Amino acid sequence: MRFLVNVCYDGSKYHGFQKLKQHKTVQGELEKVLTKLNKTMVVVKGAGRTDRGVHALGQIIHFDLNIDIDEESLKMGINSLLDSGIYVNYCQQVSDDFHARFDAVEKTYEYVINLGEYDPLINDYVYNYCRPLKVNLMRKAAKYLEGLHSYKAYVTGKRESYDSVIRQIKIKKRGEILVIRFIGTSFYTHMVRNMVGALLLVGQNKIKSECVGEMLVKGHNIYNYATVPSAGLYLINIKY
């Protein structure tokens, strides 16, 4: 039987999602628990590979089990064996051809920035930027990133295609916390963190809003934005 499972996790406690031999990862922990339940090896496939320090509220995985078990019992069984940094939100039996990565049609990420006083208690969960930003200019710049584009200028590393669609970018300020929400079809290595880095240059009034679009067209980081820290990034939701 194949199952779709929605999981959340505290990325500060793991070396990313993808399984590594010498480090604790989300995929590795899930496979250990599921293999124990199934009594034979279980391979977990995720909708995306979040980096070390990146959090998830709604990561989607799939896997196959040999045992006969209902969805609620599976959820309870996994959560009883997982450590406190990972939690299964729900389980759902799906068809054998379902794939968590290839069947996804939309993903939502949020990046969280603290503009106020430095807070050590939230340092693993936000970017402690701790300075004011010109948020209206950032909103204007974000419009250049929406639509169908090649995002080569905002992707770390080489790949065959950099094309994607960002359907919407919303920037909301709640007190001293700034939340930037990205909704799109595909997000590649460091893509959200790089786009936030470019938007910060605009918010600092170091570059104009249209420079964000200029980098998109030219395919290079010509204004030297910095990749923002992983702690502020959250995988919120995935649609199928």
C-alpha positions, 0 to 999 in steps of 0.5 A: 500500500502506498501512503501520502503523509503530511509532516512538519518539522523543526529544521534547526534540529536536522541537517536538512531533509535528504538522508545523509550517512553521518548526520541526522536528517528528516528523511533518515529519521522517517525511514528508520521509524517506518522500517521498524513499523514495516519490519522491512526497509521503507524508502521515503520520497519527499516533495522537496529537499529542504536545506539544513535549518529550513522548517516545514509545516506541510512537507509531503512524503510518500512510501510503500508499506507491506503491512495492513494498517489504517491511516489513523493507526499509521499516524499514531504509530509513526508519531509514537516513535519519532523524536520531538522535532518531527510530527505527522499531521495526517496520513492518506492512502493513495494510488500506487502511481502517486509521487510526492515530488512529480505530482505536486502542482503548487508550493507555498513558502514563507520567509520570516524576518525580525525587524525589531530588537535581536531576540536570541530565543527566536534565532533558529526560527527567523532571520534576526535582521533587526533593522528597518526596511522600506517595505513598500519598495520591496512590494513593488520589486516583488511584482517583477518576480511574479509570472513565468520566468527563467530564475537562473539569477536566483538559483544556486548551482547549475541545472538543465532548466531554471523555468518556473511560475511564481503565481504570487508574492505577498509581503505582510508586516505584523508588528516588527515581524515581516513575512514574505510568502511565495506561491509557485510551481517549482522552487530550486536550490536557494531560490527563495532565500536568494530572492529575499536577499535581492528584495532586502537590497531594495528595502535597504534602498541600495538598489531600485525595485526594477533592478530585481527584474533586471537580474531576472532578465540577464540571468546573473546576480549583477547587484551582489545580493546575499543568500539570506539564512535558512532559519527564516524559511518555512515550507508551508503547503503543497498542492496536488 
